[in-house]
């Protein structure tokens, strides 16, 4: 199982801790909440745009029939 996890690139607890430490070193503790807030708002905008696009696709399909 461990070889499969390494092959598939599934991060374990040590890799996650290492990534967190590297992020803290690069950005510092004060900058990370701002980055996460920006990431969250970007994901929210993407989801809203995807929801708005869905009815437009259905309307186009309805007019073709």
C-alpha positions in Angstrom: 0.0 0.0 0.0 2.8 2.4 0.8 4.4 1.9 -2.6 1.0 2.5 -4.2 0.6 5.7 -2.3 4.1 6.9 -3.4 3.3 5.9 -7.0 0.0 7.8 -7.0 1.4 10.8 -5.3 -0.9 10.7 -2.4 0.5 13.0 0.3 1.0 11.6 3.7 1.1 13.5 7.0 4.8 14.3 6.8 4.4 15.8 3.3 1.5 17.9 4.5 3.5 19.2 7.4 6.4 19.9 5.1 4.2 21.9 2.8 2.8 23.9 5.7 6.3 24.7 7.0 7.4 25.8 3.6 4.4 28.1 3.1 5.0 29.6 6.5 8.6 30.3 5.6 7.7 31.9 2.2 4.7 34.0 3.2 4.8 34.3 7.0 1.9 33.8 9.4 0.2 37.1 8.6 0.0 36.7 4.9 -1.5 33.1 4.8 -5.1 34.1 5.9 -5.2 36.7 3.2 -4.1 34.1 0.6 -6.7 31.7 1.8 -9.4 34.4 1.7 -8.5 35.2 -1.9 -8.5 31.5 -2.8 -11.9 31.0 -1.2 -13.4 34.0 -3.0 -12.0 32.8 -6.3 -13.5 29.4 -5.9 -16.8 31.0 -4.9 -16.8 33.1 -8.0 -16.0 30.1 -10.2 -18.9 28.1 -8.7 -21.3 31.0 -9.3 -20.2 31.4 -12.9 -20.6 27.7 -13.4 -24.2 27.8 -12.0 -25.1 30.8 -14.2 -23.8 28.9 -17.2 -25.9 25.8 -16.7 -29.4 27.3 -17.5 -28.0 29.0 -20.6 -26.9 25.6 -21.9 -30.3 24.0 -21.2 -32.1 26.9 -23.0 -30.0 26.4 -26.1 -30.8 22.6 -26.0 -34.5 23.4 -25.7 -34.5 25.7 -28.7 -32.9 23.1 -30.9 -35.7 20.6 -30.4 
